[in-house]
C-alpha cells in the first residue's frame, strides 16, 4: 500500500469495515481462520498470510491457517519456537515489521525449508481480546515495494477484530458443547440414581445387588468415556488441539494397537490378522493422534462384530499416501446409515445396551484424519461386514 495515496488508504479502511461485519457472523472456526488470512493478504498486498494460535497453558504458538492451502495442511499444528519473530510478538504483545528476515536473528527458517518457500519480509501482530492473547497474525512478502507502518496499522486493526471473532466462535461452540454434554450425561446419571435407590431396598437379593453394582460400573465407564470424548472434541473444534508431527513407522504403530486390543478380541473369540507391506516408508504425522484413530476403529470392529468373527487390518502405500483399512466380519451397516456414520452423536443402534457408546468416536477420527490432510470413509455390506479406510499424505 502506498502510504502517500489517501484515496487508496480510505478504500482499504472501507474494505476493513465491510469485512469485519462478515467475520462477526462466521461461527465455523476453520472457515473464520481462512477468511482472516485471505483478508490479511489482500489488505496488505502480501504474497502469503498465516495465523499461529496461542496455547496459554503450554505457552506455545502453533501453525493453524495459511493462504497457501497446498502446504497449510502439512504445517498444521507445527510448534513455532518462542525465539522466532512470531514468538517475540506473542511474548511482548507488540507488532513488528521486519524488512529483511535474513538480517534478523529471530527468523525461523525451518518452515521455508520444508515448504520450499522464500520469505523476504514480515509484518506480525498479536491478536488480543480482553487482554487475552489469541494468536499471532502475520503477512509475508509484499508484492510491490516493502511493508510500511501503515500496513502494520491496517493489520493491527484487522487482528483486533479477528481476535474478537475467534473468541466468540469458541464461546459459541463451548456453550453448544456444554448443552450437548449435559444432555448426554442425564441418561447414565439417571441410571445410577435409580440403581442407588434399588440397592437400598431390603428385598433385593445378593445376586441382584451384584448385577446392579456391575451396571453402576458400566455407567461409570460410560461417564468417563463421555468426558474424555467431549474434551477431545472441544479441543479439536476450538482449534486448541496442537498436533506434534514427526516421522514414524505406520506398521509398527498398527502392531502396537494390535497388542492393545488383542485381549479384548480373545475374550470374544475374534481373530485379528495384520497384513503389512515389506517396504515401510516413514509417515510424518502425530503418532498419538493416529493411534487414537486406529484404536477406535479396531475396538469398534470388535464391539460390532459377531462372536467368533474375524478382523483384518491392512496397510499399503501408493506414491503419495499411506492407507489403513480395518475390515470386520460383522452384520454390516445398512445403506441408509452409511452417510451418517461420521456425524456427531450418530449411533447406528442407540437403543442396544450391548453396544454402548457416545456417538463421538468416528466424528473425532474424521476430524483428526482431516487435520492431517487425509480422508476417511466406510464401506459395508449387510451380513458380510464393514471396512473403515483412511489415508495420510506421505510428507518428505
N, C-alpha and C positions, 0 to 999 in steps of 0.2 A: 504494500500500500504506500502510495506517495503521500507523506505527511504534509506536503505543501498544497495538496488539492482538496479544498474544503468541500466541494461537491461530492467527491468520492468518499470522504470521511463521513459526511452526512448520510450517504447511501448505505454505508456499512452499518452505522448505528440504527438506521431504519430497519435494515435487514435483521439486525440483532434483536430489535424489539419484536419483530414478527415471529422469529423462531423460538424465542423464549416462551411464548404462549403455547407453541406446539410441544415444547419439551415438558411443560407442566401437565399436559394432558396424556402423556405416554406412561403407561403403567407396566409395560413389559421391560425388564431391566436390559436384556440383550439389545432390544430394539432401541431403547433410550441411549445406551452407550454408543451404538453405531451412529445415531443421529448426531450426537455430540462431537465425535471425532470428524465426521464429514463436514459439519459446520465450522469447526475449528480450522480445518484445512482450507475451506472455501473463504472464510473471512480473512484469513492471513495469507492467502495465496501461497500455501505451502504444499510441498510435494507429498508429505505424509503427516499424519497426526495419530497420537495414541493416548490411551488412558492407563494409568498404573494405579490400581486400587490399593488402599492402605488398610492393613490389618492391625488394629491398635494393640491387641493382646500380644502378638508376636513382634510388633513394631517393624513390620516388613511391608515393602512395596512389591506388588507382583503384576505382571503384564496381563491386561484383561481385554483390550479392544484396540483395533487399528483400522485405518482406511485401507491398508494393504491386506485385503482379505485372503490373498493367496498364501501369505505367510503368517497371518494372525493366529490361525489355529495351532500352528507349530509352536508359537511362542506362548500360548495361553498358560497362565499360571507360573511362568518362569519368574523367579525372585530377582528383583533388581537391588543390587547392594546399596547400602546407605552411603557408601563413599562416592557414588555416582552423582551426576548433575541432578537427576530427579530426586535422589536420596537427600542431597543438600537442600533442595526446595522443600521436601517434606519435613526435614528436621528443623529448618529455620522458618518455615511457613512464609517464605518470601519468593517472589518471582525472579527469574534470571534470564538474561539474554547472553548467549554465547555465539559470537560471530564466527569463530573458528574452533571447532571442538577439539581439533588435534593439537591446539595450543593450551588446552585445559586439562590438567592432571585428573580431574574428576570424570572425564569422559569414559563411559563403559562401552568399549568397542566389541565386546563379545557378540552382541546381537547382530552387529554389522557383519561379522564373520559368518555367523550362522545363516543369515538371510542373503548374504552377498549384496548388501546394501551399503551405500556410501553416504554417511551423514557428514554434512559440512557445517551446518549451523542449527541452533536450537533456541526456541523460547519455551520455557517451562514455568507453569504457575501452579500454586496449590489450590485445591478445590475445598473450600471450607464453608461450613454452615453451622451456626450456633456455637462457634468456637471449636468445632469438631472437624478434624481433617478427614475428608472422604477419600481423596485421591490426588494424583498429580496429572495435569493435562499438559501435553507438550506437542509442539509442531516442529517439523524438521524441514530444512532446505527451502527457502523462499524461491519461487520460480524466477523472479527478477530482483536484482539488487540484493540488499540484506535486510534482516529484520530491524525494526525501529522501535523506539519506546511506545509509539502509537500502536504497533502490533501487540506489544506486551499489554497495553491498556485494554485493547479490544479482547484479547484472550482472557484477561483477568475478569472482565465483566461477564463474559460467557461462562467462565469457570464458576463464578459465584452463583449464577442462575442454574447451571447444570448440577452443582452440588445439592442445591435445594431439591431439584427434580429427582436426583438419585435417592436421596434420603426419604422423600415422600413415597417413591416406588417401593423402597424397602419396607417402610412402615405399613404400606397398604398390604403387601404380601405377608408381613408378620401378623397383622390383625386377621387376615384371611386364614392363615395357618392356625392361629390360636383358636379361631372359631371351629375349624375342622378338627383340631386336636381334641377340644372339649367334647365335640360330638362323638368322636371315636372312643374316647375314654369312658363314656357313660355305660356302654354295654358291659365291659369287664368289671367295672366298679359296681354296677348294679348286681351282677352275678355274685361277686364276693360278698356284698352286703346281704344278699338273700341267703347265701350259704352260712354266713356268720350267725344269722337268726336261726337257721335249721340246726346248727350244731349245739345250740342251747336247749333244744327240745329233749326232754328226758327219754322219750320213746325211741330215739334214734339208736340203732344198733351199732356195735363196733365196726362191722363191715361197711355199713353206710357212712359212718364217720370217716373211715379210711378213703372211701370213694370221694366224699365231699372235700376232704383235705387235698386229694390229688387234683380235683377241679380247681381249688384255690391256687395250687402250684401252677397249673396250666394258664390260668387267668393272669397270674403274676408275671409269667414269662411273656404273655401277650402284651402286658403293660410295658414291660421292659423293651420289647421289640418295637412297640409303638413309639416310645420316647426316643429310641435310637434312630428309627426311620425318620421321625419328624425333625430331629436335629440335623441329620444328613440332608434332608430336603430343604430345610431353612437355609443351610449354608450354600447349597447349590443355587437356590433361587435368589438369594441376596447377593450373589457374586463374591461371597467371602470365603468360599471353599478353594483354597490355593492348591495347585497341582504341582507336585515335585517330580518333574520328568527326568529320567535317567535311563541309559541303556540296560536291558536285562534280557535273559533267555526266557522266551514265552513258554517253551516246552517244559523247562524246569519249574516255572510258575504253575502250570497245569498239573504237574506231578505233585507239587506241594498241596494244591487244592484237593487232589485225589486222596492224599493221606488224611486230610481233614474230614472228608465226608465218608470215607471207607467204612468206618464202624457203623454209621447210621444205615448205609446200604446193606451191610451184612445182616443187621437186625431185621430188615425187611426181605432178606434173601434176594437182593437185587445185585446183579453183576455189573461192574463198571469196567469198561475197557478203554484204553487210550490208543489213539492212532497218531503217532508223531513222526514228522519227517526226519531224514538223516541230516540234512542241511538246516542250520538254525541261525539265520541272520539275527543280530540283536534288534530288539524293539525298543524305541525310545518313548516312554510313557510313564505315568505314575503307577508304579508296580502295585502299591497297596490298593489303589482305586480299581485297577483291572482285576486284582484278586477278589475284590468285593463283588464285581460283576460275575466272575466265574463261579464263585461260591454260591451266589444267589441262584444262578441258572442250574448248577449241579444239585443243590438242595431242593429246588422246585422239581427237577426231574425225578428225584427220589420220592418227594412228597406226593406227586400226582401220578406216579407210576403204579402198576399193579404189583402186588407181592409176587416175588419170583420173576420179575421182569428184568429188562436189560437196559443199560445206558452206554452209549458210545460217545466219547469225547475226542474231537479231532482238531488238529492244527495243520494248516497248509499255507504256502506262500505263493504270491504272484510277484510280478516285477515291482509293484508299488505298495503292496499291502500284506499284512498277515491276517489270516482268517481263523476264527474259532467257531466250532459248532458243537452243540450238545444235543444229542438225539435220545429220546426215551421211547419205550415201547408201551406207553400208557394208552388210555382210552381216546386220547386226542382232544382237539378243541373244535367246536362247531364253527362253520364258516362265518356265521353272523357275529361271533365273538372275536374272531381274529383281529379285525381292525381296531378293537378297543383294548387289546392286551397291555399296551404301554401307556394307557391313560391313568391319571392319578386316581387312586382309590378303587380302580376296577378290579373286581374279583369274579372269576368265572363261576364259582359255586359259593356265593356268600352265605348260604344257609346250611352248608355242610360242615358240621362240627369236626369232622375228621381231617379237614384241610384248612386249619386256621391261617390267618394272615392279615396284613394291614392294607393290601392293595397298593402299596407304595414301592415294593421291591423292583418291579420291572420298570416303573417310571424313573426311579433313581438310576437304574442301569442305563436306560436310554440317555439320561442327562450326562452321565459320566462318559459314555462312548462318544456322544456328540461333542462334548467338550474336548475330546481328543481328535476331532475331525474325522470320526469314524461313523459307521452306520450299523444299526441292529435291526433284525427282522425275525419273524417267526413263520414257520410253515407247519401245517398239521393236516392229518387225515384221521377221521374218526375210526376207532378200533385198530389203528395201525401205529400211531404215535405222533410226537411233536418234535420239531427241530428248532432250536434257537441258534441264530448265527449272527456274528458280528465281526467287523473288520477294523483294523487300525492302520494308519499310514506308516510306512517304513521311512523314518526321517534319518537322513545321513548324519 
